[in-house]
């Protein structure tokens, strides 16, 4: 029978057995939905695709590429000799331009490769932390970095805690630190940023050490994350107990290479192991790529650990 507008078919009474069965199914369905919500949490923002984070193997240094839709972000680029490696990787990934280049702090194992990148890959913004002029280094690597920024017709843009950058697909990069402006170590001037994509979260720490970690704890700026980019290559100066209690990472990435600094420090690794057995190291695995869909994160790496 064709339905007419306003037509309502007659309801038939349910048998007692069928009624009880449907009620049981409804209750079970509600319990299952509640269990799923408890296990998965509440999504902070809808995810519209995938986001990838590439921890590029540059030896003893840091270099991270964030890709989300059309948004491309590069954090650091290792030592000067790593510049070619980074450019080749970006070109291999068909990165034609960078929306943001973040120089976490002016140490050569973080900014050394950036001049090569800025010469080969167009960039729109170069972000740095606010470092007092008296604390800026007079090193060749820092001078090369400044020259490359100028030659690219760019200026250094200072970021502050609370700054937020909305990326494609609803992802958000929020600057958490540094909170201070008077550090003895340049490491504590590192730009610290949290990336959120749906329920997934990443914390990038540069070479942040214990003093800056404590300031973030005091300011209550830290929260649990899925992935922690471990500070200062796993040094004993970073990733302290109280800090880990706040971020409780489900996974950790240590960017390091062959070095004489004892990175990563065995005690630091032990502290991490209290929270996760998923500790990925570029010196062992090569480049590590994490692909997030807003709920789950898949991990891929370049080579098997020896």
PASELO-85961 format. One line per field, with one value per residue: residue number from 1; residue in three letters; y, z, x of N, C-alpha, C in turn. Coordinates in nm, 2 decimals, decimal comma. Example, Ala and Ser with C-alpha at 12.3 -4.5 7.8 and 13.67 -1.06 7.14 Angstrom:
num <- 1	2
residuo <- ALA	SER
nnorth <- -0,57	-0,22
nup <- 0,78	0,71
neast <- 1,32	1,28
canorth <- -0,45	-0,11
caup <- 0,78	0,71
caeast <- 1,23	1,37
cnorth <- -0,33	0,00
cup <- 0,78	0,79
ceast <- 1,32	1,29
REM end
This chain:
num <- 1	2	3	4	5	6	7	8	9	10	11	12	13	14	15	16	17	18	19	20	21	22	23	24	25	26	27	28	29	30	31	32	33	34	35	36	37	38	39	40	41	42	43	44	45	46	47	48	49	50	51	52	53	54	55	56	57	58	59	60	61	62	63	64	65	66	67	68	69	70	71	72	73	74	75	76	77	78	79	80	81	82	83	84	85	86	87	88	89	90	91	92	93	94	95	96	97	98	99	100	101	102	103	104	105	106	107	108	109	110	111	112	113	114	115	116	117	118	119	120	121	122	123	124	125	126	127	128	129	130	131	132	133	134	135	136	137	138	139	140	141	142	143	144	145	146	147	148	149	150	151	152	153	154	155	156	157	158	159	160	161	162	163	164	165	166	167	168	169	170	171	172	173	174	175	176	177	178	179	180	181	182	183	184	185	186	187	188	189	190	191	192	193	194	195	196	197	198	199	200	201	202	203	204	205	206	207	208	209	210	211	212	213	214	215	216	217	218	219	220	221	222	223	224	225	226	227	228	229	230	231	232	233	234	235	236	237	238	239	240	241	242	243	244	245	246	247	248	249	250	251	252	253	254	255	256	257	258	259	260	261	262	263	264	265	266	267	268	269	270	271	272	273	274	275	276	277	278	279	280	281	282	283	284	285	286	287	288	289	290	291	292	293	294	295	296	297	298	299	300	301	302	303	304	305	306
residuo <- UNK	UNK	UNK	UNK	UNK	UNK	UNK	UNK	UNK	UNK	UNK	UNK	UNK	UNK	UNK	UNK	UNK	UNK	UNK	UNK	UNK	UNK	UNK	UNK	UNK	UNK	UNK	UNK	UNK	UNK	UNK	UNK	UNK	UNK	UNK	UNK	UNK	UNK	UNK	UNK	UNK	UNK	UNK	UNK	UNK	UNK	UNK	UNK	UNK	UNK	UNK	UNK	UNK	UNK	UNK	UNK	UNK	UNK	UNK	UNK	UNK	UNK	UNK	UNK	UNK	UNK	UNK	UNK	UNK	UNK	UNK	UNK	UNK	UNK	UNK	UNK	UNK	UNK	UNK	UNK	UNK	UNK	UNK	UNK	UNK	UNK	UNK	UNK	UNK	UNK	UNK	UNK	UNK	UNK	UNK	UNK	UNK	UNK	UNK	UNK	UNK	UNK	UNK	UNK	UNK	UNK	UNK	UNK	UNK	UNK	UNK	UNK	UNK	UNK	UNK	UNK	UNK	UNK	UNK	UNK	UNK	UNK	UNK	UNK	UNK	UNK	UNK	UNK	UNK	UNK	UNK	UNK	UNK	UNK	UNK	UNK	UNK	UNK	UNK	UNK	UNK	UNK	UNK	UNK	UNK	UNK	UNK	UNK	UNK	UNK	UNK	UNK	UNK	UNK	UNK	UNK	UNK	UNK	UNK	UNK	UNK	UNK	UNK	UNK	UNK	UNK	UNK	UNK	UNK	UNK	UNK	UNK	UNK	UNK	UNK	UNK	UNK	UNK	UNK	UNK	UNK	UNK	UNK	UNK	UNK	UNK	UNK	UNK	UNK	UNK	UNK	UNK	UNK	UNK	UNK	UNK	UNK	UNK	UNK	UNK	UNK	UNK	UNK	UNK	UNK	UNK	UNK	UNK	UNK	UNK	UNK	UNK	UNK	UNK	UNK	UNK	UNK	UNK	UNK	UNK	UNK	UNK	UNK	UNK	UNK	UNK	UNK	UNK	UNK	UNK	UNK	UNK	UNK	UNK	UNK	UNK	UNK	UNK	UNK	UNK	UNK	UNK	UNK	UNK	UNK	UNK	UNK	UNK	UNK	UNK	UNK	UNK	UNK	UNK	UNK	UNK	UNK	UNK	UNK	UNK	UNK	UNK	UNK	UNK	UNK	UNK	UNK	UNK	UNK	UNK	UNK	UNK	UNK	UNK	UNK	UNK	UNK	UNK	UNK	UNK	UNK	UNK	UNK	UNK	UNK	UNK	UNK	UNK	UNK	UNK	UNK	UNK	UNK	UNK	UNK	UNK	UNK	UNK	UNK	UNK	UNK	UNK	UNK	UNK	UNK	UNK
nnorth <- -0,12	0,22	0,49	0,77	1,12	1,20	0,96	0,69	0,38	0,11	0,02	-0,29	-0,49	-0,61	-0,93	-1,07	-1,21	-1,12	-0,85	-0,85	-0,95	-0,75	-0,54	-0,63	-0,64	-0,37	-0,27	-0,40	-0,28	-0,01	-0,04	-0,13	0,09	0,28	0,16	0,18	0,45	0,51	0,38	0,50	0,77	1,13	1,28	1,55	1,72	1,69	1,46	1,48	1,33	1,21	1,26	1,30	1,24	1,29	1,17	1,25	1,09	1,23	1,18	1,27	1,48	1,69	1,66	1,71	1,65	1,77	1,68	1,77	1,75	2,01	2,15	2,20	2,15	2,21	2,11	2,21	2,09	1,93	1,90	2,10	1,94	1,77	1,89	1,84	1,58	1,63	1,80	1,62	1,43	1,58	1,65	1,39	1,33	1,49	1,75	2,07	2,33	2,50	2,57	2,65	2,69	2,58	2,68	2,54	2,62	2,80	2,60	2,41	2,14	2,15	2,37	2,37	2,25	2,40	2,64	2,52	2,40	2,62	2,75	2,57	2,49	2,67	2,88	3,00	3,11	3,16	3,04	3,13	3,12	3,36	3,50	3,66	3,92	3,92	3,66	3,53	3,32	3,36	3,21	3,03	2,87	2,98	3,23	3,16	3,06	3,30	3,45	3,29	3,31	3,58	3,59	3,45	3,63	3,65	3,70	3,66	3,52	3,57	3,34	3,29	3,15	3,00	3,09	2,98	2,77	2,70	2,42	2,24	2,03	2,04	2,02	2,14	2,33	2,42	2,66	2,60	2,66	2,84	2,94	3,11	3,38	3,39	3,20	2,99	2,79	2,75	2,55	2,55	2,75	2,64	2,60	2,48	2,27	2,16	1,93	1,87	1,64	1,55	1,29	1,24	1,32	1,51	1,59	1,82	1,89	2,00	2,07	2,10	2,13	2,03	2,26	2,42	2,23	2,22	2,47	2,46	2,27	2,40	2,60	2,45	2,36	2,12	1,81	1,47	1,28	1,12	1,08	1,15	1,36	1,31	1,51	1,68	1,47	1,25	1,30	1,30	1,54	1,60	1,52	1,44	1,28	1,40	1,55	1,35	1,22	1,40	1,41	1,14	0,96	0,76	0,67	0,71	0,91	0,91	1,12	1,08	1,01	0,84	0,92	1,10	1,18	1,02	0,98	0,81	0,86	0,60	0,60	0,78	0,65	0,43	0,57	0,64	0,39	0,32	0,41	0,35	0,09	0,14	0,28	0,46	0,49	0,70	0,64	0,37	0,28	0,43	0,67	0,76	0,72	0,84	0,79	0,94	0,91	1,06	0,90	0,65	0,56	0,48	0,33	0,35	0,24	0,29	0,09	-0,23	-0,27	-0,33
nup <- 0,00	-0,09	0,08	0,21	0,26	0,60	0,66	0,89	0,98	1,15	1,48	1,60	1,88	2,09	2,17	2,50	2,55	2,34	2,39	2,64	2,55	2,37	2,55	2,71	2,52	2,47	2,71	2,73	2,51	2,59	2,80	2,67	2,50	2,70	2,81	2,60	2,58	2,82	2,78	2,56	2,60	2,57	2,26	2,17	1,95	1,62	1,40	1,07	0,89	0,85	1,05	1,04	1,20	1,17	1,29	1,21	1,13	1,21	1,32	1,60	1,71	1,67	1,47	1,33	1,15	1,09	0,95	0,83	0,66	0,44	0,58	0,68	0,90	1,03	1,28	1,40	1,26	1,29	1,29	1,10	0,89	0,85	0,70	0,42	0,43	0,56	0,37	0,15	0,25	0,29	0,03	-0,08	0,05	-0,08	0,00	-0,06	0,04	0,35	0,62	0,88	1,04	1,31	1,53	1,79	1,99	2,00	1,95	1,78	1,71	1,66	1,51	1,31	1,05	0,94	0,77	0,52	0,46	0,45	0,23	0,02	0,05	0,04	0,30	0,52	0,78	1,05	1,36	1,69	2,04	2,31	2,37	2,58	2,46	2,57	2,62	2,38	2,16	2,02	1,80	1,51	1,39	1,47	1,35	1,08	1,06	1,12	0,89	0,69	0,73	0,68	0,41	0,30	0,30	0,53	0,87	1,22	1,43	1,74	1,97	2,23	2,55	2,54	2,28	1,99	1,72	1,45	1,26	0,95	0,92	1,18	1,37	1,64	1,74	2,03	2,21	2,49	2,64	2,64	2,99	3,14	3,14	3,21	3,21	3,28	3,11	2,76	2,68	2,83	2,72	2,52	2,27	2,37	2,28	2,23	2,05	1,93	1,81	1,74	1,97	2,00	2,11	2,12	2,26	2,23	2,31	2,27	2,40	2,66	3,01	3,36	3,52	3,36	3,32	3,58	3,60	3,42	3,54	3,78	3,67	3,59	3,33	3,20	3,08	3,04	2,77	2,45	2,30	2,38	2,29	2,39	2,61	2,54	2,41	2,57	2,80	3,13	3,25	3,20	3,17	3,42	3,73	3,84	3,63	3,44	3,58	3,54	3,26	3,18	2,95	2,68	2,48	2,38	2,22	2,14	2,01	1,89	1,83	1,75	2,01	2,26	2,50	2,66	2,59	2,52	2,87	3,11	3,35	3,29	3,09	3,24	3,40	3,22	3,14	3,35	3,27	3,01	2,77	2,51	2,37	2,14	1,94	1,75	1,69	1,69	1,54	1,31	1,10	1,24	1,20	1,29	1,26	1,30	1,36	1,50	1,70	1,72	1,70	1,46	1,43	1,25	1,14	1,02	1,01	1,16	1,50	1,60
neast <- 0,09	0,06	0,20	0,03	0,05	0,04	-0,07	-0,09	0,02	-0,16	-0,08	0,04	-0,02	0,25	0,37	0,39	0,63	0,80	0,81	0,94	1,19	1,28	1,31	1,52	1,72	1,74	1,83	2,08	2,20	2,22	2,40	2,62	2,68	2,74	2,97	3,15	3,18	3,30	3,54	3,65	3,64	3,56	3,53	3,73	3,72	3,59	3,74	3,85	3,99	4,32	4,61	4,95	5,26	5,60	5,89	6,19	6,48	6,77	7,01	7,20	7,01	6,71	6,42	6,11	5,82	5,50	5,19	4,88	4,60	4,62	4,80	5,14	5,40	5,72	5,93	6,23	6,55	6,78	7,14	7,38	7,48	7,27	7,09	7,05	6,95	6,70	6,58	6,56	6,39	6,16	6,10	6,06	5,83	5,66	5,63	5,56	5,57	5,60	5,39	5,45	5,76	5,92	6,16	6,29	6,48	6,80	7,02	7,27	7,21	6,94	6,87	7,06	7,02	6,82	6,88	6,94	6,70	6,52	6,62	6,55	6,28	5,99	5,86	5,62	5,60	5,82	5,87	5,97	6,09	6,07	6,36	6,58	6,80	7,06	7,10	7,11	7,29	7,62	7,69	7,82	7,62	7,38	7,40	7,40	7,15	6,99	7,06	6,96	6,69	6,65	6,72	6,52	6,32	6,18	6,07	6,15	5,91	5,78	5,65	5,41	5,31	4,99	4,92	4,75	4,72	4,52	4,49	4,44	4,15	4,06	4,25	4,46	4,73	4,89	5,07	5,27	5,49	5,82	5,76	5,92	6,17	6,43	6,67	6,95	7,02	7,00	6,84	6,60	6,46	6,32	6,07	5,76	5,50	5,17	4,99	4,67	4,43	4,13	4,07	4,33	4,66	4,97	5,28	5,53	5,86	6,11	6,43	6,36	6,43	6,44	6,38	6,21	6,01	5,90	5,79	5,58	5,43	5,36	5,20	4,99	4,97	5,00	4,88	4,75	4,89	4,89	5,13	5,46	5,72	6,02	6,21	6,52	6,66	6,63	6,79	6,94	6,87	6,61	6,25	6,14	6,02	5,78	5,69	5,63	5,42	5,22	5,19	5,16	5,24	5,12	5,27	5,62	5,87	6,21	6,44	6,75	7,10	7,41	7,62	7,81	7,70	7,56	7,30	7,00	6,95	6,98	6,84	6,64	6,50	6,40	6,22	6,03	5,94	5,78	5,54	5,49	5,55	5,60	5,83	5,99	6,28	6,49	6,75	6,76	6,55	6,54	6,37	6,06	5,71	5,40	5,06	4,75	4,40	4,23	4,13	4,27	4,62	4,86	5,17	5,47	5,79	6,13	6,34	6,42	6,50	6,84
canorth <- 0,00	0,34	0,58	0,91	1,22	1,19	0,82	0,62	0,24	0,07	-0,06	-0,42	-0,52	-0,70	-1,04	-1,05	-1,26	-1,04	-0,73	-0,87	-0,97	-0,62	-0,46	-0,68	-0,59	-0,22	-0,25	-0,44	-0,18	0,11	-0,07	-0,14	0,23	0,34	0,10	0,23	0,59	0,51	0,34	0,59	0,91	1,22	1,34	1,70	1,78	1,59	1,44	1,47	1,26	1,16	1,35	1,22	1,31	1,22	1,20	1,23	1,05	1,32	1,15	1,33	1,60	1,68	1,71	1,66	1,70	1,75	1,70	1,76	1,81	2,09	2,21	2,14	2,22	2,15	2,15	2,18	2,02	1,87	1,97	2,15	1,83	1,70	1,97	1,76	1,47	1,68	1,84	1,50	1,36	1,66	1,63	1,26	1,33	1,59	1,88	2,18	2,45	2,48	2,68	2,70	2,63	2,61	2,66	2,54	2,70	2,81	2,50	2,36	2,02	2,18	2,47	2,37	2,21	2,49	2,72	2,44	2,38	2,75	2,78	2,48	2,48	2,79	2,88	3,13	3,17	3,10	3,07	3,11	3,16	3,49	3,48	3,79	3,94	3,89	3,51	3,47	3,28	3,42	3,09	3,03	2,80	3,07	3,34	3,11	3,06	3,43	3,49	3,22	3,37	3,71	3,57	3,40	3,74	3,62	3,75	3,57	3,55	3,52	3,28	3,30	3,05	3,04	3,10	2,86	2,77	2,60	2,35	2,18	1,91	2,06	2,00	2,26	2,34	2,52	2,68	2,59	2,72	2,85	3,04	3,21	3,45	3,40	3,07	2,97	2,70	2,77	2,43	2,58	2,84	2,56	2,61	2,36	2,27	2,04	1,91	1,79	1,60	1,46	1,24	1,22	1,44	1,49	1,69	1,84	1,96	2,05	2,03	2,15	2,06	2,02	2,39	2,46	2,14	2,26	2,59	2,42	2,20	2,51	2,67	2,35	2,36	1,99	1,71	1,34	1,28	0,99	1,07	1,25	1,37	1,32	1,63	1,68	1,34	1,15	1,33	1,30	1,67	1,62	1,41	1,40	1,21	1,48	1,58	1,23	1,20	1,49	1,38	1,00	0,93	0,62	0,64	0,81	0,91	0,98	1,15	1,08	0,93	0,81	1,04	1,09	1,25	0,92	1,00	0,85	0,82	0,48	0,63	0,85	0,54	0,36	0,65	0,63	0,26	0,32	0,46	0,29	0,00	0,18	0,38	0,45	0,57	0,71	0,58	0,22	0,25	0,53	0,76	0,70	0,79	0,81	0,83	0,95	0,94	1,12	0,81	0,56	0,60	0,37	0,36	0,28	0,29	0,27	-0,03	-0,30	-0,25	-0,44
caup <- 0,00	-0,09	0,20	0,18	0,37	0,72	0,69	1,00	0,99	1,28	1,56	1,65	2,02	2,10	2,26	2,62	2,53	2,25	2,46	2,74	2,48	2,32	2,67	2,75	2,42	2,48	2,83	2,69	2,41	2,66	2,88	2,58	2,47	2,82	2,83	2,49	2,61	2,93	2,74	2,46	2,64	2,48	2,15	2,19	1,82	1,52	1,31	0,94	0,81	0,93	1,08	1,05	1,27	1,12	1,36	1,10	1,18	1,17	1,41	1,73	1,69	1,66	1,35	1,33	1,05	1,12	0,83	0,86	0,55	0,36	0,67	0,69	1,00	1,06	1,41	1,40	1,14	1,32	1,27	0,96	0,79	0,84	0,61	0,30	0,47	0,58	0,24	0,07	0,31	0,26	-0,11	-0,09	0,10	-0,17	0,08	-0,15	0,12	0,49	0,68	1,00	1,08	1,45	1,58	1,94	2,06	1,91	1,95	1,65	1,68	1,64	1,40	1,21	0,92	0,89	0,66	0,40	0,44	0,41	0,09	-0,07	0,07	0,08	0,43	0,55	0,91	1,13	1,50	1,79	2,17	2,34	2,44	2,60	2,37	2,64	2,63	2,25	2,13	1,92	1,73	1,36	1,34	1,49	1,25	0,95	1,07	1,10	0,76	0,60	0,75	0,61	0,27	0,26	0,32	0,65	1,00	1,33	1,50	1,88	2,02	2,37	2,60	2,51	2,14	1,93	1,57	1,40	1,14	0,87	0,98	1,32	1,46	1,71	1,80	2,13	2,27	2,64	2,70	2,78	3,07	3,20	3,05	3,28	3,23	3,26	3,00	2,65	2,66	2,89	2,63	2,41	2,25	2,40	2,21	2,24	1,93	1,96	1,69	1,80	2,10	2,00	2,15	2,11	2,33	2,17	2,42	2,24	2,50	2,79	3,12	3,48	3,57	3,28	3,35	3,71	3,58	3,35	3,65	3,87	3,60	3,56	3,19	3,15	3,08	2,98	2,62	2,38	2,26	2,43	2,23	2,51	2,61	2,54	2,36	2,68	2,89	3,27	3,29	3,16	3,19	3,56	3,78	3,86	3,49	3,39	3,65	3,48	3,12	3,17	2,81	2,63	2,39	2,39	2,11	2,17	1,89	1,92	1,74	1,81	2,09	2,38	2,61	2,74	2,56	2,63	3,00	3,15	3,45	3,22	3,02	3,34	3,45	3,11	3,14	3,45	3,21	2,88	2,71	2,37	2,36	2,01	1,94	1,61	1,67	1,68	1,44	1,20	1,10	1,30	1,15	1,36	1,18	1,39	1,29	1,60	1,81	1,73	1,64	1,41	1,43	1,15	1,15	0,90	1,02	1,28	1,60	1,60
caeast <- 0,00	0,14	0,17	-0,01	0,09	-0,05	-0,11	-0,02	-0,03	-0,21	0,02	0,00	0,03	0,36	0,34	0,47	0,77	0,87	0,83	1,05	1,31	1,32	1,35	1,65	1,82	1,76	1,92	2,22	2,26	2,26	2,52	2,74	2,72	2,81	3,11	3,23	3,21	3,40	3,68	3,71	3,64	3,48	3,61	3,74	3,69	3,57	3,85	3,80	4,08	4,43	4,72	5,08	5,38	5,72	6,01	6,28	6,61	6,88	7,12	7,19	6,94	6,57	6,35	5,97	5,73	5,36	5,11	4,74	4,54	4,71	4,90	5,27	5,48	5,85	5,99	6,37	6,61	6,91	7,27	7,39	7,50	7,14	7,00	7,02	6,86	6,57	6,52	6,53	6,28	6,04	6,07	6,01	5,69	5,60	5,60	5,60	5,59	5,58	5,31	5,52	5,88	5,94	6,30	6,26	6,58	6,91	7,13	7,30	7,14	6,80	6,85	7,17	6,98	6,71	6,91	6,92	6,55	6,46	6,67	6,49	6,14	5,93	5,80	5,54	5,62	5,93	5,83	6,07	6,05	6,12	6,49	6,65	6,91	7,18	7,11	7,12	7,42	7,70	7,75	7,81	7,50	7,27	7,42	7,36	7,00	6,93	7,09	6,87	6,55	6,64	6,73	6,39	6,23	6,09	6,11	6,13	5,78	5,79	5,53	5,39	5,22	4,85	4,90	4,69	4,73	4,43	4,54	4,34	4,08	4,02	4,37	4,51	4,87	4,89	5,21	5,26	5,61	5,86	5,69	6,01	6,26	6,56	6,73	7,09	7,04	6,91	6,74	6,48	6,39	6,26	5,92	5,69	5,37	5,08	4,91	4,55	4,36	4,02	4,11	4,48	4,74	5,12	5,35	5,67	5,93	6,25	6,53	6,32	6,48	6,36	6,33	6,09	5,91	5,84	5,71	5,46	5,35	5,31	5,10	4,89	4,96	5,02	4,77	4,79	4,90	4,91	5,27	5,55	5,85	6,10	6,29	6,66	6,71	6,63	6,89	6,90	6,82	6,47	6,15	6,14	5,91	5,66	5,65	5,57	5,30	5,12	5,16	5,13	5,24	5,09	5,39	5,72	5,97	6,34	6,52	6,89	7,19	7,54	7,66	7,90	7,64	7,48	7,16	6,92	7,00	6,92	6,74	6,52	6,42	6,33	6,11	5,93	5,89	5,67	5,41	5,47	5,65	5,61	5,93	6,05	6,41	6,53	6,88	6,74	6,45	6,54	6,25	5,93	5,59	5,27	4,94	4,64	4,27	4,14	4,10	4,38	4,74	4,94	5,32	5,56	5,93	6,21	6,41	6,41	6,61	6,94
cnorth <- 0,12	0,43	0,72	1,00	1,22	1,05	0,76	0,48	0,21	-0,01	-0,18	-0,44	-0,63	-0,81	-1,02	-1,10	-1,17	-0,90	-0,74	-0,88	-0,83	-0,53	-0,50	-0,63	-0,45	-0,19	-0,28	-0,34	-0,06	0,08	-0,07	0,00	0,30	0,29	0,16	0,37	0,60	0,47	0,44	0,73	1,00	1,28	1,49	1,77	1,68	1,58	1,41	1,39	1,20	1,27	1,26	1,31	1,22	1,26	1,16	1,20	1,14	1,30	1,21	1,47	1,58	1,73	1,64	1,73	1,67	1,78	1,67	1,83	1,88	2,16	2,13	2,22	2,14	2,20	2,11	2,10	1,97	1,96	2,02	2,04	1,75	1,77	1,90	1,65	1,51	1,72	1,72	1,43	1,44	1,65	1,50	1,25	1,43	1,71	1,99	2,31	2,41	2,60	2,74	2,62	2,68	2,58	2,66	2,62	2,70	2,73	2,44	2,23	2,03	2,27	2,46	2,34	2,31	2,58	2,65	2,42	2,51	2,79	2,70	2,47	2,61	2,78	3,01	3,19	3,09	3,14	3,04	3,15	3,30	3,48	3,62	3,80	3,90	3,74	3,45	3,43	3,35	3,31	3,10	2,97	2,90	3,19	3,29	3,10	3,19	3,48	3,42	3,27	3,50	3,69	3,51	3,50	3,72	3,69	3,65	3,62	3,49	3,46	3,29	3,19	3,10	3,06	2,97	2,88	2,66	2,55	2,30	2,06	1,92	2,04	2,14	2,24	2,45	2,53	2,68	2,66	2,77	2,96	3,15	3,28	3,47	3,27	3,07	2,88	2,74	2,66	2,47	2,69	2,77	2,59	2,48	2,37	2,14	2,04	1,82	1,77	1,50	1,42	1,22	1,34	1,40	1,61	1,70	1,93	2,02	1,99	2,07	2,06	2,08	2,15	2,43	2,36	2,18	2,38	2,55	2,34	2,30	2,58	2,58	2,35	2,22	1,90	1,58	1,35	1,14	0,98	1,19	1,24	1,40	1,43	1,60	1,54	1,23	1,17	1,32	1,43	1,69	1,50	1,35	1,34	1,29	1,52	1,46	1,19	1,29	1,45	1,24	0,95	0,78	0,57	0,75	0,80	0,98	1,00	1,17	1,00	0,89	0,93	1,00	1,14	1,15	0,94	0,87	0,79	0,70	0,51	0,70	0,74	0,46	0,43	0,64	0,50	0,23	0,35	0,39	0,19	0,04	0,30	0,36	0,54	0,58	0,65	0,43	0,19	0,33	0,62	0,69	0,79	0,74	0,87	0,82	0,98	1,01	1,03	0,71	0,61	0,48	0,42	0,28	0,33	0,23	0,14	-0,10	-0,28	-0,36	-0,52
cup <- 0,00	0,02	0,15	0,29	0,48	0,75	0,80	1,00	1,13	1,35	1,61	1,79	2,01	2,20	2,38	2,61	2,45	2,32	2,56	2,66	2,43	2,44	2,71	2,65	2,43	2,60	2,80	2,60	2,49	2,74	2,79	2,53	2,58	2,83	2,72	2,52	2,72	2,88	2,64	2,50	2,55	2,38	2,17	2,07	1,72	1,43	1,17	0,84	0,89	0,94	1,09	1,11	1,23	1,21	1,28	1,17	1,12	1,26	1,54	1,71	1,68	1,52	1,34	1,23	1,09	0,99	0,86	0,75	0,46	0,45	0,69	0,79	1,02	1,19	1,41	1,28	1,17	1,30	1,12	0,86	0,77	0,74	0,49	0,32	0,49	0,45	0,15	0,12	0,28	0,12	-0,14	-0,05	0,02	-0,09	-0,01	-0,08	0,26	0,55	0,79	1,01	1,22	1,49	1,73	2,02	1,98	1,94	1,82	1,61	1,66	1,52	1,29	1,07	0,86	0,78	0,53	0,36	0,39	0,27	-0,01	-0,07	0,11	0,21	0,45	0,68	0,98	1,28	1,60	1,93	2,20	2,43	2,46	2,51	2,44	2,64	2,49	2,22	2,02	1,84	1,58	1,32	1,36	1,39	1,12	0,95	1,05	0,96	0,66	0,61	0,67	0,46	0,21	0,27	0,43	0,77	1,11	1,40	1,63	1,92	2,17	2,42	2,58	2,36	2,08	1,78	1,52	1,27	1,06	0,96	1,13	1,42	1,52	1,76	1,90	2,19	2,42	2,70	2,60	2,86	3,13	3,09	3,11	3,31	3,21	3,14	2,89	2,63	2,72	2,82	2,52	2,40	2,28	2,35	2,22	2,12	1,96	1,83	1,73	1,94	2,11	2,04	2,15	2,19	2,28	2,27	2,39	2,34	2,64	2,90	3,25	3,53	3,49	3,30	3,48	3,69	3,51	3,45	3,74	3,80	3,56	3,41	3,12	3,17	3,02	2,83	2,57	2,35	2,32	2,35	2,35	2,50	2,61	2,51	2,47	2,79	3,04	3,32	3,27	3,19	3,33	3,61	3,79	3,72	3,43	3,46	3,60	3,34	3,09	3,02	2,78	2,54	2,41	2,27	2,16	2,04	1,93	1,82	1,82	1,88	2,21	2,50	2,69	2,71	2,48	2,76	3,05	3,25	3,39	3,15	3,12	3,39	3,34	3,11	3,25	3,39	3,08	2,84	2,56	2,37	2,23	2,00	1,79	1,59	1,65	1,56	1,31	1,21	1,15	1,25	1,23	1,28	1,27	1,31	1,39	1,71	1,82	1,66	1,59	1,40	1,33	1,17	1,04	0,90	1,15	1,37	1,59	1,72
ceast <- 0,09	0,10	0,13	0,04	-0,01	-0,10	-0,03	-0,07	-0,07	-0,09	-0,04	0,06	0,14	0,32	0,43	0,61	0,86	0,90	0,94	1,19	1,37	1,37	1,49	1,76	1,84	1,85	2,06	2,28	2,30	2,39	2,64	2,78	2,79	2,95	3,20	3,27	3,31	3,54	3,74	3,72	3,56	3,57	3,61	3,70	3,68	3,70	3,80	3,89	4,19	4,53	4,84	5,19	5,50	5,84	6,13	6,42	6,72	7,00	7,10	7,14	6,79	6,52	6,22	5,89	5,59	5,28	4,97	4,66	4,64	4,81	5,02	5,35	5,61	5,90	6,14	6,42	6,75	7,03	7,28	7,40	7,37	7,05	6,96	6,93	6,72	6,50	6,48	6,41	6,15	6,00	6,01	5,87	5,60	5,55	5,65	5,63	5,55	5,50	5,39	5,65	5,91	6,08	6,29	6,35	6,71	7,04	7,15	7,23	6,99	6,79	6,96	7,12	6,87	6,75	6,90	6,78	6,49	6,51	6,59	6,34	6,08	5,85	5,72	5,57	5,74	5,90	5,95	6,02	6,12	6,25	6,55	6,77	7,04	7,20	7,12	7,26	7,49	7,77	7,73	7,67	7,38	7,28	7,37	7,20	6,94	6,95	6,99	6,73	6,54	6,64	6,60	6,28	6,13	6,15	6,08	6,00	5,79	5,65	5,53	5,30	5,07	4,82	4,85	4,69	4,63	4,47	4,42	4,27	4,06	4,13	4,41	4,65	4,87	5,03	5,19	5,38	5,71	5,78	5,79	6,10	6,40	6,61	6,88	7,12	6,95	6,81	6,61	6,40	6,32	6,11	5,86	5,55	5,30	4,99	4,79	4,47	4,25	4,06	4,26	4,55	4,89	5,18	5,50	5,74	6,06	6,35	6,49	6,38	6,39	6,30	6,21	5,98	5,83	5,75	5,58	5,37	5,29	5,19	4,98	4,87	4,97	4,90	4,82	4,79	4,92	5,06	5,35	5,68	5,94	6,20	6,44	6,72	6,72	6,74	6,84	6,85	6,67	6,38	6,16	6,01	5,78	5,60	5,57	5,43	5,19	5,09	5,13	5,13	5,20	5,21	5,49	5,82	6,09	6,41	6,67	6,97	7,31	7,59	7,74	7,83	7,56	7,34	7,11	6,97	6,92	6,81	6,61	6,44	6,35	6,21	6,00	5,87	5,79	5,54	5,39	5,58	5,67	5,70	6,01	6,17	6,45	6,67	6,87	6,65	6,45	6,42	6,13	5,82	5,47	5,16	4,82	4,51	4,18	4,10	4,23	4,50	4,82	5,08	5,39	5,70	6,02	6,28	6,39	6,53	6,71	6,93
REM end
